[in-house]
Amino acid sequence: MAQSSNLKMDQAFDRIRGYSRDHNLRLSQVAGDLVAGKIDPNILASPVSESRQPL
């Protein structure tokens, strides 16, 4: 995801984690679905909203 979306690794992780939280899914499930092509990485390419950013 980092490479295809032109993101740094920490940015890609934050977006995967945010998607995971927003959809009440395990992080490992979201990562696996990205690899399997079940989730479009472009959906995760937008920035994490301020309310989801880590403290």
C-alpha positions in Angstrom: 0.0 0.0 0.0 2.8 2.4 0.8 4.4 1.9 -2.6 1.2 2.0 -4.6 -0.2 5.0 -2.8 3.2 6.8 -2.6 3.1 7.0 1.2 5.6 6.6 3.9 5.3 3.3 5.8 4.0 5.0 9.0 1.3 6.9 6.9 0.2 3.6 5.2 0.0 1.9 8.6 -2.1 4.8 10.1 -4.5 4.5 7.2 -4.8 0.7 7.5 -5.3 1.0 11.2 -7.9 3.8 10.8 -9.8 1.7 8.3 -9.6 -1.3 10.7 -11.0 0.8 13.6 -13.7 2.5 11.5 -15.0 -0.9 10.2 -14.5 -2.8 13.5 -12.1 -5.2 11.8 -8.9 -6.8 13.1 -5.8 -5.1 11.6 -4.6 -8.5 10.4 -7.9 -9.0 8.5 -7.6 -5.7 6.8 -4.0 -6.3 5.9 -4.8 -9.7 4.5 -7.8 -8.3 2.5 -5.5 -5.7 1.0 -3.0 -8.3 -0.1 -5.8 -10.5 -1.5 -7.3 -7.6 -3.4 -10.5 -7.6 -1.5 -10.0 -4.0 -0.4 -9.0 -1.4 -2.9 -5.9 0.4 -1.6 -7.2 3.7 -3.1 -10.0 3.7 -0.5 -7.3 3.9 2.1 -5.2 6.5 0.3 -7.0 9.5 1.8 -5.6 10.9 5.0 -6.7 9.8 8.4 -9.2 12.3 9.9 -8.0 14.4 12.8 -10.4 12.6 15.1 -8.6 9.3 14.4 -5.0 10.5 14.6 -3.0 9.1 17.5 -2.5 11.2 20.6 
